[in-house]
Amino acid sequence: MADLVLCEPTELYNILNQVTKLSRLTEPNYLCLLDVRSKREYDESHVITALRVKKRGNEYLIPKSVDLECVKYCVVYDYNSSAVEVSLSNDDDNNHNNDNNHKMGSGAAIEYGKILSQITRHPVYILKGGYERFSAMYHFFRTQKIIWMPQELDAFQPYPVEIIPGKIFLGNFSQSCMHRAERPLRNKLHIFGSLSGDPCFADDPDNLLHIQIEDSPEAKISPFFRHLCHFIEIHMELGSVILIFSTRGISRSCAATVAYLMHENHQTMKRSWAYVKKCKNNMRPNRGLVTQLLQWEQIVLGDLITDIMDPLY
């Protein structure tokens, strides 16, 4: 029996925006997003790619179009999942994972999630706050579209992933140019790691920290870590929204993000790395950057704690 796990809106947002060469939404066994609201509510609007769960009498039906046993992310949402939030409000973190089903209480999403947990070998995610909360935070993911053709998913343009909700995002260069002009994730600040500048940001030099380094094991990023962290801290205090990006968004920008989290939270490289990896699962800083992050850990914590031989890296 699979576990039921609460999923914050930011987690679903990041799941929807994972990318390899194309959006991961094109992969048949990547995400199954299930809407257990009424047909009227679903038809009015729902999260992109979500399937409406049908009922026969009082019995929920399992979608025949999805192999739930193999799906990596199975996410269920109702209107607001209020029962979930109330029932978990006094949770003991130490017991949460051991008694998740009991503490989650009742509700349409919970009821259906328990059914699915008998089928899939992966955890079943229950969207905390349901559609109401997710659509309020990410209104640009609302749609009335029901059927998605493969070529439409191929053309889907993922947004930068969210590292600190509403404050720090992580992406690639094309995303930085695209979302600079769009309202949903309009950023007031950009941090860039590359070899040269770009006309995209020529008109806004005060809000751009341009770190000129190659994406190679020999590149030295560690001399910039203190300045990077200081720059982010100043603009965070000013209420800026920050996008950290590099050409492909998987190496230099990820290393910079890990470095900032280590500094800000005074935590190990391993913990910061795992958090960024969860937000952006194709992150791949090169070995030279990993070594420099280890050196940064010694500076931040006064000791080397992370094991570089850990399979995580």
N, C-alpha and C positions, 0 to 999 in steps of 0.2 A: 504493500500500500504506500503510495507516494505521500509526501508531506504537503500540507497546505501552508503557504508562505505569503505574508503580506507584501504587497508591492506598492511602493510610493509612486506618485505620479511621475516624478523625475526618472525613476527606474524604467517605467514603461516608455517615456519619451526617449531615453537612451537606447532601449531595445529597438524601437522603431527606426532609429537613426544609425544603426550599425552598418558598416560598409566594408566590402573587400574591393574588387574592381567595380562592382555594381552594388546597389542596395541589397542587404541581406534579406529584404522582404521578397526577393525573387526566389529564394530557396524554399522548396515545398515543405521541408521539415524544420524550418527555423521558428516561426511564430504562428500560433493559433490564438486569435483574439476573439473572445466570445462575449456577446452582449445578451444578458438575461432580462432586459427590460421588455416592456410591452411592444407590440408591433408598431403602434402609433408613435411611441417615443423613438424607436429605432428609425422609423421612416423620416421623422423630423430631422434627426441628425445622429451620427454615431462616430466613433473613432475610425480612421481610415483602416481598411482591410478587415474590420470586425464582421463576424458572422452573427446573425440573430439566432438565438437558441429557441427552437420551437417546442411546443408542448402538445401532448395528446392527452386530453383530460387534465389530470393533475400531475402527469408524468413528463419530466423533461426528456427530450430526445437528444441522442448523440449525433453530431454532424457526420454524414456518411462520406463527405468529400475530403476528410482529413484523417490521416493515420495517427491518432493521438498517442499511440504507444511510442512513436518515434519522434514526436515534436519536442524540440528543445525547450521552448517557452510556450506554455499554455497559460494564458491570462484571462481571467473571468472578471467582468464588472457588472454591477447593477446600477441603480440611479445614484446612491450616495454611500452605500456600505456603512451606514451609521451604526449598525449593530456591531460591526467589527471594531470601530473606534472606541465605542463605549466598553465593550467586553474586554478590550486589551488595555484600557487606560490605567489600570493598576497592576499591570503585568510585572512579574519579577523576571528580569532579563535572563537570569540563570536558568529559569524553568521554561522560558518561552518556547525553545525549540523542542523540548521534550513533551509539551502538552499543548501544542499549537491547536489541534482540532478542538479540544475541550474549551479552550479559552476564546475561540473565535465566535462562539455563540451561534446565532441563527441569521437568516437573511437569504435572499435569492441567490446571491453570488456564492455564499458559503454552502448553501444546500447543493447547488450544482457542482461546486468545487469538490465536495465530498464524493459525488458520483464519479467525477473524472479521475479522482485519486485512486480509484479501483482499477483504472484502465492504463494510465500512463506510468512509466517508470521514473519520469522526471517530476520535480515539484510542480504543483499547481499554484499559480500566483493569483491572489485576490487583490484587485486594485483598491487601495485604501482611499476612501472618499468617493469611489465610484466615478461614473461619468461626470457628475456635477463638478467635482473638484478638478478632474483632469482637464475637462473642456474649458474651465475657467482659467486655468494656468496656460493651456496650449490650445487656444481657440482655433489656430490655423490648422489643427489636425481634425477638425470637425468636417464631416462630409455627409452627403445624402447618397453617394454612390454605393451601389450594392455589389456589382460584379466588376472585378479588376482583371483585365487581360494581361498576359505575361509581358507584352511590350510596354504596357503602361507602368508596370512595376519596374521594368528595366530603366524607364525614363525618370523614375522618381528621384528627386534630388534631396539626399539626406541633409539635415541641419547639423551644425556642430553639436557635439555631445555636451551635456551639462555636468560640470565638475562640482561647483558650489551653486545650489539652486538660485537662479536669478542674478548671479554675480559673476561667475567665471565659466567660460565655455572653452572647448578645445576642438580645433578643426584643421582643415587644410587651406591652402591658398585660395583655391577657387571658391570655397565657402566664405572666406573672408571678404572677397569682392562681391559675391552675390548678396550676402546678408548685410553688408554695409549700407546698401540702398533700400532694403526692405524693412517694413515696420515690425514684423513679429520678433526678430532678434536683433534689432538695431543696436549696435554697440557704440559706446562712447570712447572706447579705448582698445587699441590693438597692440599685441606684443608679437614680434616676428623674429624667427630665426632663419636666416638665409644668407646668400652671398651678396645680393644686391637689392636695392630698393625697387619700388614699382610705382608707376603713375597712379595706381589706385589710391595711394596714400600721400601723394605729393602735396596735397592741399591741407594736410592735417598733421604736421610733424610733431606738434606738442603732445599728441595723443598716441604716438607710435614709438615704442622702444624697439629699435632694429638691431638685432644681434647678428653680426656678420660672421657666420661660421659655415663650413662645408658639412655635408652629411657624410662624414668619414670617421673611422676609428681614431684618426690622428687629430681630429678637430678638438680644440680646447674651449669648452663651454663653462668650466668651473670658475674661471676668473670673473664671469658675469653673474654668478648666482646671487651675490649680495646685492648688487645693483638691481637685478631682476626682482628680488623679493621686496626691496625698498620701494621700487617703482609701483609694484602691485599694491602694497600697503597704503601708499599715499592716495592712489586713485580709488581704492576701496573705501577709504575714509570720505572721499568726495562723492561717493555714491555711484561711481562709474560701473558700467557693465564691461567686463573684460573678455576679449577673445585672444587666446594664445594659439598661434598657428605657425605652421611651417609648410613647405612645399606639398608634401604628401600627408602631413599630419600624423605620422606614426613614429617618428624618431626624435628629432630635436625638440619639437613642441611638447612631446610627451615627457622627455627628460626634464625640460624646464618646469612642467607642471608638477612632476614628482618632487623636484627640488623645492618648489614653493611650499607644497604641503608638508614636507619634512620640517621646513623652517617655521611655518605658521603654527603647526600643531605639535611641534617639538617631538616628532615621532620617527621611528626607524624607516629606512628605505623600503624594507619589506612591506610594511603596513601601507605606506604611501603608494608604492608600486601596485599592490593588490587592489587598492581603491581605484586608481586610474585605470587599471586593467579591466575592472568591472564596468567602468563607464565607457571605455573604448577598447573593445576586445581584440583589435588588430594592432595595438601599440607594439612597436619593435625598436626601441632605442638600440643603437649599435653597441658593441662591446666597449668601445672607448668611452662612450657616454655613461655606461653602467659603472665602469671603474671610477669615473669622476663623481658619480652619485655616491659611491661608497666613501670616497674621500670627504664629500660633503657631510655624510652621516657622522664621521669622526669630528668634524667641526661643530655640527649642530648639537650632538649628544655627548661629545667628549670621549667617545669610544666607538670601536667598530663592532656592531652587533649583528648586522645582516650577513648571512653566509652566501657568498657568491656562487657556491657550488649547488645551491638550492635549485631544483628543476624549474622553479618559477621563472628563472632568467634564461 
